[in-house]
Amino acid sequence: MICPRCGKPAEEGMNHCPYCGAPLQQDSQQASTPRYTAAPTPGPALAGNSAEPPVIQLMRRMARSPYFLVPAIGFTCMVAFNLAAGLFNASPAVLESYLAPLYAYSNDAQMASIADTLSVVLTASAGGALLGQIPAILVAVSIWMMYATAVNESGKPLQTAGLTIIRVLQIISLVLVCLTALLIVVIFGLVFVGLGQFDDAGAAMAVMAVVLVLIAVIFALDIVYYVKLVGLLNNLRQTIWTGTPQGKISSYVAVLSILGGVVSLGTFLTGNVFSGLAGVASAVSGIGFGIFLFQYRDQLRALEPQNTAMPGAYSYEYRS
């Protein structure tokens, strides 16, 4: 062994040079031992990783499950079929079906004029129907945004943009339903005032009163549905932001969603084939999302601490 300071020979195994006292084992130790070790860098967290709060893991699992995917696909198909139905209503085949009964009663010039007018009417009707699908298209996009953030394995937290878009659209729908209900009440009120001027209008007024009550009940149920749905969507956003369950999961929204899906099945036999398929897809979506809400509520209940009598124990209420 050669001393690194004075260059004189020293026996192997000596710790210091016998001539200058310089340490001899330092270099060999440094050669065999790294001067530093890099701290391990954590990899990206997988979707639903254990570092996330249990409720966030649950939301990811539910959004990736068939309980969410089946109604999401159903809603998307409903939008696609409604768009196809709107385009079909302006097609030459539909125009010809309207014109066919008139050929025996009109000459060529009259038929050409009728065809031009009817074509404009059908095109405008189809255009209006397509414009009316814009909110549904936005909802479909938002649903898949929610799915995309749930399956994202880059370690990013859940995003609430999809829920926010749907919530804004439902608030707009709530306002429109309220305005429509108010308009119907005003119209019925004017009709009642007009009928009140006739002595023999008692029976007609009684029938209209019954109809008005039925309409009021339907609108009341609809308004309550939108109010609870907006609250539910806001609770889901708060849950994602805080990592703890917020508010209640409304059974009312789930039940009305299922009933709406059942009613949609009635449109299968009406309109063209695309309208019928849209009705079936709407039924799958409504019933599916209702079942999804019930499943999500039950899974949330399973997260509740079992022993709430212990000091410091806590409990959340998710019941509607």
Long-range contacts (C-beta under 8 A, 24 or more apart in sequence): 44-153, 44-154, 44-155, 45-153, 45-155, 46-153, 46-155, 47-150, 47-151, 47-152, 47-153, 49-155, 52-157, 52-243, 53-243, 53-244, 54-303, 55-239, 55-243, 55-244, 55-245, 55-300, 55-303, 56-157, 56-158, 56-239, 56-240, 56-243, 58-296, 58-299, 58-300, 58-303, 59-150, 59-158, 59-236, 59-239, 59-240, 60-150, 60-151, 60-158, 62-292, 62-295, 62-296, 62-299, 63-146, 63-147, 63-150, 63-151, 64-147, 64-150, 64-151, 65-295, 67-288, 67-291, 67-292, 67-295, 67-296, 68-147, 68-292, 69-147, 70-284, 70-288, 71-284, 71-285, 71-286, 71-287, 71-288, 71-289, 71-291, 71-292, 72-143, 72-144, 72-147, 72-285, 73-284, 74-281, 74-282, 74-283, 74-284, 74-285, 74-288, 75-136, 75-139, 75-140, 75-143, 75-281, 75-282, 75-285, 75-289, 76-140, 76-143, 76-144, 77-277, 77-278, 77-281, 77-284, 78-136, 78-278, 78-281, 78-282, 78-285, 79-133, 79-136, 79-137, 79-140, 81-274, 81-275, 81-277, 81-278, 81-281, 82-129, 82-133, 82-136, 82-274, 82-275, 82-278, 83-130, 83-133, 84-274, 85-129, 85-271, 85-272, 85-274, 85-275, 85-278, 86-126, 86-127, 86-129, 86-130, 86-133, 87-126, 87-130, 88-272, 88-274, 89-122, 89-125, 89-126, 89-129, 89-272, 90-119, 90-122, 90-123, 90-125, 90-126, 90-127, 94-122, 94-272, 95-119, 95-122, 98-122, 135-169, 135-172, 135-173, 138-165, 138-169, 139-165, 139-166, 139-169, 141-165, 142-166, 157-240, 158-240, 159-240, 160-236, 160-237, 160-240, 160-241, 163-233, 163-236, 163-237, 163-240, 164-237, 166-233, 167-230, 167-233, 167-234, 167-237, 170-226, 170-229, 170-230, 170-233, 171-230, 173-226, 174-223, 174-226, 174-227, 174-230, 177-219, 177-222, 177-223, 177-226, 178-223, 180-219, 181-216, 181-219, 181-223, 184-212, 184-215, 184-219, 185-212, 185-216, 188-212, 221-256, 224-252, 225-252, 225-253, 225-256, 228-252, 228-253, 229-253, 232-293, 244-316, 245-300, 245-303, 245-316, 245-318, 248-317, 248-318, 248-319, 248-320, 249-293, 249-296, 249-297, 249-300, 249-318, 249-319, 249-320, 250-293, 250-320, 251-293, 251-294, 251-297, 251-319, 251-320, 252-320, 253-290, 253-293, 254-289, 254-290, 254-291, 254-293, 254-294, 254-297, 255-290, 256-290, 257-286, 257-287, 257-289, 257-290, 257-293, 258-286, 258-287, 258-290, 258-291, 259-286, 260-286, 261-285, 261-286, 261-287, 261-288, 261-290, 262-286, 262-287
